[in-house]
Amino acid sequence: RGAEREELLAKIEELGSWYRDLVAVAVGAPSTAIHLDKLALLEEDATLERLLGAERAAEAARRLWRSLEEFNLAPQLALEALFVEVSRELS
């Protein structure tokens, strides 16, 4: 169970870093992106219209990561809540 938890935390961190990269590319700092191998996809998705949503999505992922570290949350429900929030922020 500990390994599953660590894997979940790593995936949430990865998701947060993707949205952080969208913000970086949208503001003209693509060289700071972590996912340089996916730069073409980031540039396609990183619009100024999505900037605030991407910033909020990255923060939501960080918040969930911290909550999973601190509290005994049900991972499935926590992830579903994150995806609902991210979807709302990016639409």
JOTA-V523514 format. One record per residue. N is the residue number from 1. PSI is psi in whole degrees, -180 to 180 (none if undefined). Layout:
# JOTA-V523514
n=N psi=PSI
n=N psi=PSI
This chain:
# JOTA-V523514
n=1 psi=-36
n=2 psi=-39
n=3 psi=-39
n=4 psi=-41
n=5 psi=-45
n=6 psi=-38
n=7 psi=-42
n=8 psi=-46
n=9 psi=-40
n=10 psi=-39
n=11 psi=-37
n=12 psi=-40
n=13 psi=-40
n=14 psi=-44
n=15 psi=-45
n=16 psi=-39
n=17 psi=-30
n=18 psi=-47
n=19 psi=-33
n=20 psi=-41
n=21 psi=-38
n=22 psi=-41
n=23 psi=-47
n=24 psi=-45
n=25 psi=-40
n=26 psi=-32
n=27 psi=8
n=28 psi=25
n=29 psi=57
n=30 psi=-25
n=31 psi=-15
n=32 psi=-3
n=33 psi=145
n=34 psi=-36
n=35 psi=59
n=36 psi=-26
n=37 psi=-16
n=38 psi=25
n=39 psi=-38
n=40 psi=-42
n=41 psi=-42
n=42 psi=-45
n=43 psi=-33
n=44 psi=-38
n=45 psi=-20
n=46 psi=84
n=47 psi=159
n=48 psi=-29
n=49 psi=-29
n=50 psi=-2
n=51 psi=-54
n=52 psi=-41
n=53 psi=-42
n=54 psi=-40
n=55 psi=-45
n=56 psi=-35
n=57 psi=-41
n=58 psi=-42
n=59 psi=-38
n=60 psi=-40
n=61 psi=-43
n=62 psi=-41
n=63 psi=-44
n=64 psi=-42
n=65 psi=-48
n=66 psi=-41
n=67 psi=-41
n=68 psi=-32
n=69 psi=-39
n=70 psi=-34
n=71 psi=162
n=72 psi=72
n=73 psi=152
n=74 psi=113
n=75 psi=-44
n=76 psi=-47
n=77 psi=-40
n=78 psi=-42
n=79 psi=-42
n=80 psi=-43
n=81 psi=-40
n=82 psi=-47
n=83 psi=-33
n=84 psi=-45
n=85 psi=-45
n=86 psi=-44
n=87 psi=-43
n=88 psi=-41
n=89 psi=-33
n=90 psi=-2
n=91 psi=none
